[in-house]
Amino acid sequence: MGSPHRVRALPGGARLVTESMPERHSTSVVFMFAGGSRLEDERLAGVSHFIEHLYFKGTRRRPSSKEIADAIEGVGGFINASTDKELTAYWARVPSEHTELGLDVLFDIVANSRLDPADVERERMVILEELRMYQDQPQDYVQNLFEELIWPGHPLGRDIAGTEESVSRLSRDDILEYADARYRLPNLVIGAAGSLDDDDTLALVSKGLSLREGLDGVLAALPPSPLDGPRVLIRRRETEQAHICLGARAFSYLHPDRYALDLLNTVLGEGMSSRLFLNIRERLGLAYDVHSFTQKHRDTGYLGVYIGVDPKKAVDAVNAAMAELRSLGESEVSADELARAKEFTKGRLRLELETTNGVAFWLTYQEVLLGEIKSIEEELALVDAVTAADVKRVADELLSGTMQMSVIGPFSRDSAFRLAIGA
């Protein structure tokens, strides 16, 4: 049975995706705009994230952040936003009888924000502190360094929040110009899921549309250049634990092998039954935290491994992780291991879609990035169709690419790390 969602075209090029979940007591609404930090040049680095912060500082109808928060929290709801590299989302979850209020507040934020000059300066200081705090968290910062290696000289390899230099020089005029270019109806998909009526929701949304229609002044999403070889980047710090990310470019979210990649990632490093956890942590005792992860964009992606390890054991842990990667390309995973990976993947997806918020994001994300929406049954069937031979083939293809590694820890030389990844 297909998903009971409906997609409607809205005036000006926006779209509405709804799914009725009458057994729920809440409704979640997502306003998702195509475009994020990937579309920023060096001069505007961090502007999408800056705008997301500013839109919660006050509108013409709700002049302060307190009034925005009170409107939603006053009925027991939640409101938030997020900026990614290829999209920006604003969302609210409210008791179903307050769906109209949730929509009204979101429309107010994205169409009527004041962008007061004083708020711009205050929020600039907040974001600069956020950037500095992030660099003080090596387990997170090491992934940012890794992405600089995976996509060198490209917006995808830059922190979503920008740099201290770019945030310091962004002017209010820069922010207004960029917001005007990106926050337009053709870039907007509105998703709603919960105890709602499709037609009533359409009427409420149509009444609230006031963004501009045409598109202009928008940068193209240029693909990253090919890598010229493996690299190791070390940030020397006298930390108690070394933090390491290693991996290689992989597939986009449009690539037909993305499901095989996800299962490879599950076998390799998702959860306490994965190979990395069982072998590197449990059997060898080399690292407390070790796992793998993927990142996918429209035309690229990567498979990465994170290791948090005693500096004295760092090189041994990297060699052990590389051995696990190579083993996936040398022989097929067993039928039992593949079956467990599939059940893990399918189960996690089902759990994510238990909430109205999960469903609203699931629908909106697909419509924005893929241009079509698969039902959960269709998605699960694509996972089930992956074979052990597919996983082995994908592993072999990834390992033939150039490995990259970022390291934060008390190291003065990179020779042993370079040797481990063939650099």
TORKOL-4160 file (C-alpha; in steps of 0.2 Angstrom, whole numbers, padded with zeros to 4 digits, m for minus):
423
<pt num="1" X="0000" Y="0000" Z="0000"/>
<pt num="2" X="0007" Y="0017" Z="m0005"/>
<pt num="3" X="0009" Y="0032" Z="0007"/>
<pt num="4" X="m0007" Y="0042" Z="0010"/>
<pt num="5" X="0002" Y="0058" Z="0006"/>
<pt num="6" X="m0004" Y="0071" Z="m0006"/>
<pt num="7" X="0006" Y="0084" Z="m0016"/>
<pt num="8" X="m0002" Y="0100" Z="m0021"/>
<pt num="9" X="0005" Y="0114" Z="m0032"/>
<pt num="10" X="0004" Y="0131" Z="m0024"/>
<pt num="11" X="0003" Y="0148" Z="m0032"/>
<pt num="12" X="0020" Y="0155" Z="m0037"/>
<pt num="13" X="0029" Y="0138" Z="m0038"/>
<pt num="14" X="0028" Y="0132" Z="m0020"/>
<pt num="15" X="0022" Y="0115" Z="m0016"/>
<pt num="16" X="0012" Y="0107" Z="m0001"/>
<pt num="17" X="0014" Y="0089" Z="0005"/>
<pt num="18" X="0002" Y="0083" Z="0017"/>
<pt num="19" X="m0001" Y="0066" Z="0026"/>
<pt num="20" X="m0016" Y="0063" Z="0037"/>
<pt num="21" X="m0012" Y="0054" Z="0053"/>
<pt num="22" X="m0029" Y="0054" Z="0062"/>
<pt num="23" X="m0024" Y="0044" Z="0077"/>
<pt num="24" X="m0011" Y="0057" Z="0082"/>
<pt num="25" X="m0014" Y="0072" Z="0093"/>
<pt num="26" X="m0002" Y="0083" Z="0085"/>
<pt num="27" X="0002" Y="0091" Z="0069"/>
<pt num="28" X="0019" Y="0095" Z="0063"/>
<pt num="29" X="0023" Y="0108" Z="0049"/>
<pt num="30" X="0039" Y="0110" Z="0040"/>
<pt num="31" X="0044" Y="0125" Z="0029"/>
<pt num="32" X="0059" Y="0119" Z="0019"/>
<pt num="33" X="0069" Y="0129" Z="0007"/>
<pt num="34" X="0080" Y="0122" Z="m0007"/>
<pt num="35" X="0097" Y="0130" Z="m0004"/>
<pt num="36" X="0110" Y="0131" Z="0011"/>
<pt num="37" X="0128" Y="0135" Z="0014"/>
<pt num="38" X="0133" Y="0126" Z="m0003"/>
<pt num="39" X="0126" Y="0141" Z="m0012"/>
<pt num="40" X="0137" Y="0154" Z="m0003"/>
<pt num="41" X="0153" Y="0161" Z="m0010"/>
<pt num="42" X="0167" Y="0165" Z="0001"/>
<pt num="43" X="0161" Y="0183" Z="0004"/>
<pt num="44" X="0144" Y="0176" Z="0010"/>
<pt num="45" X="0150" Y="0161" Z="0019"/>
<pt num="46" X="0138" Y="0158" Z="0034"/>
<pt num="47" X="0124" Y="0169" Z="0028"/>
<pt num="48" X="0111" Y="0155" Z="0027"/>
<pt num="49" X="0114" Y="0150" Z="0045"/>
<pt num="50" X="0115" Y="0169" Z="0050"/>
<pt num="51" X="0098" Y="0172" Z="0043"/>
<pt num="52" X="0091" Y="0156" Z="0052"/>
<pt num="53" X="0096" Y="0164" Z="0068"/>
<pt num="54" X="0089" Y="0181" Z="0064"/>
<pt num="55" X="0072" Y="0175" Z="0059"/>
<pt num="56" X="0068" Y="0170" Z="0077"/>
<pt num="57" X="0073" Y="0188" Z="0083"/>
<pt num="58" X="0057" Y="0196" Z="0079"/>
<pt num="59" X="0044" Y="0200" Z="0065"/>
<pt num="60" X="0033" Y="0215" Z="0062"/>
<pt num="61" X="0019" Y="0206" Z="0071"/>
<pt num="62" X="0029" Y="0198" Z="0084"/>
<pt num="63" X="0043" Y="0210" Z="0087"/>
<pt num="64" X="0053" Y="0200" Z="0099"/>
<pt num="65" X="0060" Y="0182" Z="0101"/>
<pt num="66" X="0050" Y="0180" Z="0116"/>
<pt num="67" X="0033" Y="0184" Z="0107"/>
<pt num="68" X="0038" Y="0171" Z="0094"/>
<pt num="69" X="0042" Y="0158" Z="0107"/>
<pt num="70" X="0027" Y="0162" Z="0117"/>
<pt num="71" X="0015" Y="0160" Z="0103"/>
<pt num="72" X="0020" Y="0141" Z="0100"/>
<pt num="73" X="0026" Y="0136" Z="0118"/>
<pt num="74" X="0010" Y="0145" Z="0125"/>
<pt num="75" X="0000" Y="0130" Z="0118"/>
<pt num="76" X="0013" Y="0117" Z="0122"/>
<pt num="77" X="0021" Y="0116" Z="0105"/>
<pt num="78" X="0039" Y="0116" Z="0099"/>
<pt num="79" X="0047" Y="0127" Z="0086"/>
<pt num="80" X="0065" Y="0127" Z="0079"/>
<pt num="81" X="0075" Y="0128" Z="0063"/>
<pt num="82" X="0091" Y="0120" Z="0055"/>
<pt num="83" X="0102" Y="0125" Z="0041"/>
<pt num="84" X="0111" Y="0112" Z="0030"/>
<pt num="85" X="0122" Y="0112" Z="0015"/>
<pt num="86" X="0108" Y="0110" Z="0003"/>
<pt num="87" X="0092" Y="0116" Z="0012"/>
<pt num="88" X="0086" Y="0126" Z="0026"/>
<pt num="89" X="0071" Y="0121" Z="0037"/>
<pt num="90" X="0059" Y="0130" Z="0049"/>
<pt num="91" X="0047" Y="0119" Z="0059"/>
<pt num="92" X="0034" Y="0118" Z="0072"/>
<pt num="93" X="0024" Y="0104" Z="0081"/>
<pt num="94" X="0008" Y="0109" Z="0089"/>
<pt num="95" X="m0008" Y="0101" Z="0096"/>
<pt num="96" X="m0018" Y="0098" Z="0081"/>
<pt num="97" X="m0031" Y="0111" Z="0086"/>
<pt num="98" X="m0018" Y="0124" Z="0084"/>
<pt num="99" X="m0012" Y="0119" Z="0067"/>
<pt num="100" X="m0017" Y="0136" Z="0060"/>
<pt num="101" X="m0007" Y="0145" Z="0073"/>
<pt num="102" X="0009" Y="0134" Z="0069"/>
<pt num="103" X="0007" Y="0139" Z="0051"/>
<pt num="104" X="0004" Y="0157" Z="0055"/>
<pt num="105" X="0020" Y="0159" Z="0065"/>
<pt num="106" X="0031" Y="0150" Z="0052"/>
<pt num="107" X="0024" Y="0161" Z="0038"/>
<pt num="108" X="0027" Y="0176" Z="0049"/>
<pt num="109" X="0045" Y="0171" Z="0052"/>
<pt num="110" X="0050" Y="0168" Z="0034"/>
<pt num="111" X="0040" Y="0182" Z="0027"/>
<pt num="112" X="0040" Y="0196" Z="0040"/>
<pt num="113" X="0056" Y="0196" Z="0049"/>
<pt num="114" X="0062" Y="0213" Z="0054"/>
<pt num="115" X="0081" Y="0209" Z="0053"/>
<pt num="116" X="0084" Y="0224" Z="0065"/>
<pt num="117" X="0102" Y="0231" Z="0064"/>
<pt num="118" X="0104" Y="0229" Z="0082"/>
<pt num="119" X="0099" Y="0211" Z="0081"/>
<pt num="120" X="0111" Y="0208" Z="0067"/>
<pt num="121" X="0125" Y="0214" Z="0078"/>
<pt num="122" X="0120" Y="0204" Z="0093"/>
<pt num="123" X="0118" Y="0188" Z="0084"/>
<pt num="124" X="0134" Y="0191" Z="0075"/>
<pt num="125" X="0143" Y="0189" Z="0092"/>
<pt num="126" X="0133" Y="0174" Z="0096"/>
<pt num="127" X="0138" Y="0165" Z="0080"/>
<pt num="128" X="0156" Y="0170" Z="0082"/>
<pt num="129" X="0155" Y="0162" Z="0100"/>
<pt num="130" X="0147" Y="0147" Z="0092"/>
<pt num="131" X="0161" Y="0145" Z="0080"/>
<pt num="132" X="0174" Y="0146" Z="0093"/>
<pt num="133" X="0165" Y="0134" Z="0104"/>
<pt num="134" X="0164" Y="0121" Z="0090"/>
<pt num="135" X="0183" Y="0122" Z="0088"/>
<pt num="136" X="0184" Y="0118" Z="0107"/>
<pt num="137" X="0175" Y="0101" Z="0104"/>
<pt num="138" X="0188" Y="0090" Z="0095"/>
<pt num="139" X="0176" Y="0076" Z="0092"/>
<pt num="140" X="0165" Y="0087" Z="0081"/>
<pt num="141" X="0179" Y="0099" Z="0074"/>
<pt num="142" X="0189" Y="0084" Z="0067"/>
<pt num="143" X="0174" Y="0080" Z="0056"/>
<pt num="144" X="0174" Y="0098" Z="0049"/>
<pt num="145" X="0193" Y="0096" Z="0045"/>
<pt num="146" X="0189" Y="0079" Z="0037"/>
<pt num="147" X="0176" Y="0088" Z="0025"/>
<pt num="148" X="0189" Y="0101" Z="0021"/>
<pt num="149" X="0200" Y="0087" Z="0014"/>
<pt num="150" X="0185" Y="0078" Z="0005"/>
<pt num="151" X="0179" Y="0094" Z="m0004"/>
<pt num="152" X="0195" Y="0106" Z="m0004"/>
<pt num="153" X="0191" Y="0123" Z="m0009"/>
<pt num="154" X="0173" Y="0120" Z="m0011"/>
<pt num="155" X="0158" Y="0127" Z="m0001"/>
<pt num="156" X="0153" Y="0109" Z="0004"/>
<pt num="157" X="0170" Y="0108" Z="0013"/>
<pt num="158" X="0166" Y="0123" Z="0024"/>
<pt num="159" X="0158" Y="0125" Z="0040"/>
<pt num="160" X="0139" Y="0128" Z="0038"/>
<pt num="161" X="0141" Y="0143" Z="0050"/>
<pt num="162" X="0155" Y="0150" Z="0039"/>
<pt num="163" X="0171" Y="0157" Z="0046"/>
<pt num="164" X="0175" Y="0170" Z="0059"/>
<pt num="165" X="0181" Y="0181" Z="0045"/>
<pt num="166" X="0166" Y="0179" Z="0034"/>
<pt num="167" X="0153" Y="0181" Z="0049"/>
<pt num="168" X="0163" Y="0197" Z="0055"/>
<pt num="169" X="0161" Y="0205" Z="0038"/>
<pt num="170" X="0143" Y="0201" Z="0033"/>
<pt num="171" X="0133" Y="0216" Z="0032"/>
<pt num="172" X="0114" Y="0218" Z="0035"/>
<pt num="173" X="0113" Y="0223" Z="0016"/>
<pt num="174" X="0122" Y="0206" Z="0012"/>
<pt num="175" X="0109" Y="0197" Z="0023"/>
<pt num="176" X="0094" Y="0206" Z="0015"/>
<pt num="177" X="0100" Y="0203" Z="m0003"/>
<pt num="178" X="0103" Y="0184" Z="0000"/>
<pt num="179" X="0087" Y="0181" Z="0010"/>
<pt num="180" X="0077" Y="0190" Z="m0004"/>
<pt num="181" X="0086" Y="0179" Z="m0017"/>
<pt num="182" X="0083" Y="0162" Z="m0008"/>
<pt num="183" X="0067" Y="0164" Z="0001"/>
<pt num="184" X="0055" Y="0163" Z="m0014"/>
<pt num="185" X="0040" Y="0152" Z="m0018"/>
<pt num="186" X="0049" Y="0141" Z="m0031"/>
<pt num="187" X="0062" Y="0136" Z="m0018"/>
<pt num="188" X="0049" Y="0132" Z="m0004"/>
<pt num="189" X="0040" Y="0115" Z="0000"/>
<pt num="190" X="0028" Y="0115" Z="0015"/>
<pt num="191" X="0026" Y="0098" Z="0023"/>
<pt num="192" X="0012" Y="0094" Z="0036"/>
<pt num="193" X="0008" Y="0078" Z="0045"/>
<pt num="194" X="m0003" Y="0074" Z="0059"/>
<pt num="195" X="m0022" Y="0075" Z="0063"/>
<pt num="196" X="m0026" Y="0086" Z="0049"/>
<pt num="197" X="m0038" Y="0088" Z="0034"/>
<pt num="198" X="m0029" Y="0090" Z="0018"/>
<pt num="199" X="m0041" Y="0102" Z="0010"/>
<pt num="200" X="m0042" Y="0113" Z="0026"/>
<pt num="201" X="m0023" Y="0113" Z="0027"/>
<pt num="202" X="m0022" Y="0118" Z="0008"/>
<pt num="203" X="m0034" Y="0133" Z="0012"/>
<pt num="204" X="m0023" Y="0139" Z="0027"/>
<pt num="205" X="m0007" Y="0138" Z="0017"/>
<pt num="206" X="m0014" Y="0147" Z="0002"/>
<pt num="207" X="m0020" Y="0161" Z="0013"/>
<pt num="208" X="m0003" Y="0163" Z="0021"/>
<pt num="209" X="0008" Y="0163" Z="0005"/>
<pt num="210" X="0016" Y="0181" Z="0003"/>
<pt num="211" X="0034" Y="0177" Z="m0003"/>
<pt num="212" X="0040" Y="0183" Z="m0020"/>
<pt num="213" X="0038" Y="0172" Z="m0035"/>
<pt num="214" X="0052" Y="0173" Z="m0047"/>
<pt num="215" X="0070" Y="0167" Z="m0045"/>
<pt num="216" X="0085" Y="0178" Z="m0048"/>
<pt num="217" X="0103" Y="0182" Z="m0042"/>
<pt num="218" X="0105" Y="0164" Z="m0036"/>
<pt num="219" X="0122" Y="0155" Z="m0037"/>
<pt num="220" X="0124" Y="0138" Z="m0046"/>
<pt num="221" X="0128" Y="0123" Z="m0036"/>
<pt num="222" X="0145" Y="0119" Z="m0044"/>
<pt num="223" X="0151" Y="0101" Z="m0042"/>
<pt num="224" X="0167" Y="0098" Z="m0032"/>
<pt num="225" X="0183" Y="0095" Z="m0042"/>
<pt num="226" X="0192" Y="0078" Z="m0042"/>
<pt num="227" X="0204" Y="0074" Z="m0028"/>
<pt num="228" X="0222" Y="0074" Z="m0033"/>
<pt num="229" X="0227" Y="0061" Z="m0020"/>
<pt num="230" X="0226" Y="0055" Z="m0002"/>
<pt num="231" X="0230" Y="0068" Z="0012"/>
<pt num="232" X="0232" Y="0069" Z="0030"/>
<pt num="233" X="0228" Y="0084" Z="0040"/>
<pt num="234" X="0234" Y="0085" Z="0058"/>
<pt num="235" X="0229" Y="0099" Z="0071"/>
<pt num="236" X="0242" Y="0097" Z="0085"/>
<pt num="237" X="0234" Y="0098" Z="0102"/>
<pt num="238" X="0239" Y="0091" Z="0119"/>
<pt num="239" X="0223" Y="0082" Z="0121"/>
<pt num="240" X="0220" Y="0066" Z="0132"/>
<pt num="241" X="0212" Y="0057" Z="0118"/>
<pt num="242" X="0216" Y="0058" Z="0099"/>
<pt num="243" X="0201" Y="0061" Z="0087"/>
<pt num="244" X="0203" Y="0054" Z="0070"/>
<pt num="245" X="0191" Y="0054" Z="0054"/>
<pt num="246" X="0196" Y="0044" Z="0039"/>
<pt num="247" X="0187" Y="0040" Z="0023"/>
<pt num="248" X="0184" Y="0042" Z="0005"/>
<pt num="249" X="0171" Y="0051" Z="m0007"/>
<pt num="250" X="0156" Y="0040" Z="m0010"/>
<pt num="251" X="0139" Y="0042" Z="m0018"/>
<pt num="252" X="0125" Y="0056" Z="m0019"/>
<pt num="253" X="0108" Y="0054" Z="m0013"/>
<pt num="254" X="0103" Y="0051" Z="m0031"/>
<pt num="255" X="0115" Y="0037" Z="m0035"/>
<pt num="256" X="0107" Y="0019" Z="m0037"/>
<pt num="257" X="0120" Y="0012" Z="m0026"/>
<pt num="258" X="0116" Y="0023" Z="m0011"/>
<pt num="259" X="0106" Y="0008" Z="m0003"/>
<pt num="260" X="0121" Y="m0003" Z="m0004"/>
<pt num="261" X="0132" Y="0011" Z="0003"/>
<pt num="262" X="0120" Y="0012" Z="0018"/>
<pt num="263" X="0120" Y="m0006" Z="0022"/>
<pt num="264" X="0139" Y="m0007" Z="0020"/>
<pt num="265" X="0140" Y="0008" Z="0033"/>
<pt num="266" X="0128" Y="m0002" Z="0044"/>
<pt num="267" X="0139" Y="m0018" Z="0043"/>
<pt num="268" X="0155" Y="m0008" Z="0046"/>
<pt num="269" X="0151" Y="0004" Z="0060"/>
<pt num="270" X="0133" Y="0007" Z="0065"/>
<pt num="271" X="0129" Y="0001" Z="0082"/>
<pt num="272" X="0137" Y="m0011" Z="0094"/>
<pt num="273" X="0135" Y="m0026" Z="0083"/>
<pt num="274" X="0145" Y="m0018" Z="0069"/>
<pt num="275" X="0163" Y="m0024" Z="0064"/>
<pt num="276" X="0172" Y="m0009" Z="0070"/>
<pt num="277" X="0164" Y="m0009" Z="0087"/>
<pt num="278" X="0166" Y="m0028" Z="0089"/>
<pt num="279" X="0184" Y="m0029" Z="0083"/>
<pt num="280" X="0192" Y="m0013" Z="0087"/>
<pt num="281" X="0183" Y="m0009" Z="0104"/>
<pt num="282" X="0178" Y="m0026" Z="0110"/>
<pt num="283" X="0191" Y="m0038" Z="0104"/>
<pt num="284" X="0207" Y="m0027" Z="0102"/>
<pt num="285" X="0202" Y="m0014" Z="0115"/>
<pt num="286" X="0210" Y="0000" Z="0105"/>
<pt num="287" X="0196" Y="0013" Z="0106"/>
<pt num="288" X="0182" Y="0018" Z="0117"/>
<pt num="289" X="0172" Y="0026" Z="0103"/>
<pt num="290" X="0173" Y="0020" Z="0085"/>
<pt num="291" X="0159" Y="0021" Z="0072"/>
<pt num="292" X="0156" Y="0025" Z="0053"/>
<pt num="293" X="0144" Y="0037" Z="0045"/>
<pt num="294" X="0139" Y="0043" Z="0028"/>
<pt num="295" X="0136" Y="0060" Z="0020"/>
<pt num="296" X="0126" Y="0062" Z="0004"/>
<pt num="297" X="0123" Y="0077" Z="m0007"/>
<pt num="298" X="0116" Y="0080" Z="m0024"/>
<pt num="299" X="0132" Y="0075" Z="m0034"/>
<pt num="300" X="0144" Y="0068" Z="m0021"/>
<pt num="301" X="0145" Y="0061" Z="m0004"/>
<pt num="302" X="0157" Y="0051" Z="0008"/>
<pt num="303" X="0159" Y="0036" Z="0019"/>
<pt num="304" X="0169" Y="0041" Z="0035"/>
<pt num="305" X="0175" Y="0032" Z="0051"/>
<pt num="306" X="0177" Y="0041" Z="0067"/>
<pt num="307" X="0190" Y="0035" Z="0081"/>
<pt num="308" X="0192" Y="0042" Z="0098"/>
<pt num="309" X="0208" Y="0034" Z="0105"/>
<pt num="310" X="0222" Y="0035" Z="0117"/>
<pt num="311" X="0236" Y="0044" Z="0107"/>
<pt num="312" X="0248" Y="0029" Z="0110"/>
<pt num="313" X="0236" Y="0018" Z="0101"/>
<pt num="314" X="0230" Y="0029" Z="0087"/>
<pt num="315" X="0241" Y="0022" Z="0073"/>
<pt num="316" X="0236" Y="0004" Z="0078"/>
<pt num="317" X="0217" Y="0009" Z="0078"/>
<pt num="318" X="0219" Y="0017" Z="0061"/>
<pt num="319" X="0227" Y="0002" Z="0054"/>
<pt num="320" X="0213" Y="m0009" Z="0061"/>
<pt num="321" X="0200" Y="0002" Z="0054"/>
<pt num="322" X="0208" Y="0001" Z="0037"/>
<pt num="323" X="0209" Y="m0018" Z="0038"/>
<pt num="324" X="0190" Y="m0018" Z="0042"/>
<pt num="325" X="0187" Y="m0008" Z="0026"/>
<pt num="326" X="0198" Y="m0019" Z="0015"/>
<pt num="327" X="0189" Y="m0034" Z="0021"/>
<pt num="328" X="0173" Y="m0028" Z="0015"/>
<pt num="329" X="0180" Y="m0027" Z="m0003"/>
<pt num="330" X="0189" Y="m0043" Z="m0002"/>
<pt num="331" X="0174" Y="m0055" Z="0002"/>
<pt num="332" X="0155" Y="m0054" Z="0003"/>
<pt num="333" X="0147" Y="m0052" Z="0019"/>
<pt num="334" X="0138" Y="m0067" Z="0026"/>
<pt num="335" X="0119" Y="m0069" Z="0023"/>
<pt num="336" X="0116" Y="m0067" Z="0042"/>
<pt num="337" X="0126" Y="m0051" Z="0043"/>
<pt num="338" X="0117" Y="m0044" Z="0028"/>
<pt num="339" X="0100" Y="m0049" Z="0035"/>
<pt num="340" X="0104" Y="m0040" Z="0052"/>
<pt num="341" X="0110" Y="m0025" Z="0043"/>
<pt num="342" X="0094" Y="m0024" Z="0033"/>
<pt num="343" X="0083" Y="m0026" Z="0048"/>
<pt num="344" X="0093" Y="m0013" Z="0057"/>
<pt num="345" X="0091" Y="m0001" Z="0043"/>
<pt num="346" X="0072" Y="m0004" Z="0040"/>
<pt num="347" X="0069" Y="m0004" Z="0059"/>
<pt num="348" X="0077" Y="0013" Z="0061"/>
<pt num="349" X="0067" Y="0021" Z="0047"/>
<pt num="350" X="0051" Y="0014" Z="0054"/>
<pt num="351" X="0055" Y="0021" Z="0071"/>
<pt num="352" X="0059" Y="0038" Z="0063"/>
<pt num="353" X="0042" Y="0039" Z="0056"/>
<pt num="354" X="0032" Y="0036" Z="0072"/>
<pt num="355" X="0031" Y="0054" Z="0075"/>
<pt num="356" X="0022" Y="0068" Z="0065"/>
<pt num="357" X="0038" Y="0078" Z="0065"/>
<pt num="358" X="0047" Y="0063" Z="0057"/>
<pt num="359" X="0034" Y="0060" Z="0044"/>
<pt num="360" X="0033" Y="0079" Z="0039"/>
<pt num="361" X="0052" Y="0080" Z="0037"/>
<pt num="362" X="0052" Y="0063" Z="0028"/>
<pt num="363" X="0040" Y="0070" Z="0015"/>
<pt num="364" X="0047" Y="0087" Z="0013"/>
<pt num="365" X="0065" Y="0082" Z="0012"/>
<pt num="366" X="0061" Y="0070" Z="m0002"/>
<pt num="367" X="0050" Y="0083" Z="m0012"/>
<pt num="368" X="0064" Y="0096" Z="m0010"/>
<pt num="369" X="0079" Y="0086" Z="m0014"/>
<pt num="370" X="0073" Y="0071" Z="m0025"/>
<pt num="371" X="0057" Y="0079" Z="m0033"/>
<pt num="372" X="0047" Y="0063" Z="m0029"/>
<pt num="373" X="0041" Y="0054" Z="m0014"/>
<pt num="374" X="0043" Y="0036" Z="m0011"/>
<pt num="375" X="0032" Y="0027" Z="0002"/>
<pt num="376" X="0040" Y="0018" Z="0016"/>
<pt num="377" X="0036" Y="0002" Z="0008"/>
<pt num="378" X="0045" Y="0007" Z="m0008"/>
<pt num="379" X="0060" Y="0012" Z="0002"/>
<pt num="380" X="0061" Y="m0004" Z="0012"/>
<pt num="381" X="0059" Y="m0014" Z="m0004"/>
<pt num="382" X="0075" Y="m0005" Z="m0011"/>
<pt num="383" X="0084" Y="m0010" Z="0005"/>
<pt num="384" X="0079" Y="m0028" Z="0003"/>
<pt num="385" X="0084" Y="m0029" Z="m0015"/>
<pt num="386" X="0103" Y="m0026" Z="m0011"/>
<pt num="387" X="0114" Y="m0041" Z="m0012"/>
<pt num="388" X="0130" Y="m0046" Z="m0004"/>
<pt num="389" X="0138" Y="m0044" Z="m0020"/>
<pt num="390" X="0132" Y="m0026" Z="m0021"/>
<pt num="391" X="0140" Y="m0022" Z="m0004"/>
<pt num="392" X="0156" Y="m0030" Z="m0009"/>
<pt num="393" X="0156" Y="m0021" Z="m0026"/>
<pt num="394" X="0153" Y="m0004" Z="m0018"/>
<pt num="395" X="0166" Y="m0007" Z="m0005"/>
<pt num="396" X="0179" Y="m0011" Z="m0018"/>
<pt num="397" X="0174" Y="0005" Z="m0028"/>
<pt num="398" X="0176" Y="0016" Z="m0013"/>
<pt num="399" X="0193" Y="0009" Z="m0008"/>
<pt num="400" X="0199" Y="0012" Z="m0025"/>
<pt num="401" X="0197" Y="0030" Z="m0022"/>
<pt num="402" X="0209" Y="0042" Z="m0013"/>
<pt num="403" X="0208" Y="0041" Z="0006"/>
<pt num="404" X="0208" Y="0056" Z="0017"/>
<pt num="405" X="0212" Y="0058" Z="0036"/>
<pt num="406" X="0210" Y="0072" Z="0049"/>
<pt num="407" X="0218" Y="0070" Z="0066"/>
<pt num="408" X="0217" Y="0081" Z="0082"/>
<pt num="409" X="0229" Y="0076" Z="0095"/>
<pt num="410" X="0247" Y="0077" Z="0102"/>
<pt num="411" X="0256" Y="0072" Z="0086"/>
<pt num="412" X="0270" Y="0081" Z="0078"/>
<pt num="413" X="0273" Y="0070" Z="0063"/>
<pt num="414" X="0260" Y="0062" Z="0050"/>
<pt num="415" X="0271" Y="0049" Z="0042"/>
<pt num="416" X="0263" Y="0034" Z="0051"/>
<pt num="417" X="0246" Y="0040" Z="0047"/>
<pt num="418" X="0250" Y="0043" Z="0029"/>
<pt num="419" X="0257" Y="0026" Z="0028"/>
<pt num="420" X="0241" Y="0018" Z="0035"/>
<pt num="421" X="0230" Y="0026" Z="0021"/>
<pt num="422" X="0243" Y="0025" Z="0007"/>
<pt num="423" X="0247" Y="0043" Z="0006"/>
